[in-house]
Amino acid sequence: MNSENLIKQFDEIETKVERVLSTLQTIEAENVELKRQVRKLEDTLGQKEAAASHFSDEKRQIRERVDILLNKLGDFSRNNA
């Protein structure tokens, strides 16, 4: 193998390694962005879960109050009948 062919092969290897490194950098940047998006979505989900829990508590409290009022109305109507 002459030195010219050897240099050509090393140049080809160097080009391929540079492409692989470039691709790796692109993938790493995409991975960082995807991790950021996942954290943002997890935060949003946490906020929505908290809001749903709060809404559920409010709904339960409203039902309890309505039941109390209905019982009072029932008692009132029975006492005045």
N, C-alpha and C positions, 0 to 999 in steps of 0.2 A: 504494500500500500504506500503510495507516494505521499509526500507531505501536503501536496495540494488537495488531494482527496480527504486527507485527515482534517485539514483546516476547514474544508467545506462541510464535513460531517459535524465538526464542533460548532460551526456557525448554525447549522440546521438544528442541532440540539439546543443551542443557546436561544434561538428563536422560539422553539417549542417550549422551553422552560419559561421564557418571558411571557408567552401566551398563557401558560398555566398559572403563573403568578398573577397576571392581570385578571384572569377569570376568578382566581381565589379572592383577590381584593374586591372584585365586584360582588361576589357571593357574600363575603364578610360584611360589606356595606349594606347589602339587602337584608342580611340576617339582623343587623343592628336595627334597621328600620322596622322590620317585622316584629322584633322584640318590643320596640317602642309602641307599635300599634297594638300589640297584645296587652301591654300594661295599660294603655289608654282604654281599651275595650273592657278590661277587667275592672278598672276604676268606674267606668260607666255602668257596668253590670252591678257593681257593688252599690252604687248610688240608686239604681233602679230597684234593687232588692230592698234597700233601706226604705225607699219611698213606698214600695208595695207593703212592706211590713207596717209602716206608719198608717197607710190607708186602711189596712186590715184592722188595726187597733181602733182607728176612728170609727170604722163601720161597726165593729163589735160594741163600742160605747154607745153609738147612736141606737143600735138595736136594743140595748139594755134600757136606755132612756125611753124609747118608744114603748117597750113592754111595760115599764113602770107607769107611764102615762095611761096606757090602755087598761091596766089593772085599776088605776085610780078612777078612770071613767066608768069601768064596770062596777066598781064599788059604789060610786056616786049614783049610777042609774039604779042599782039594786036598793040602795037606801032611800031613794026618792020615788020608787015605784009604788 
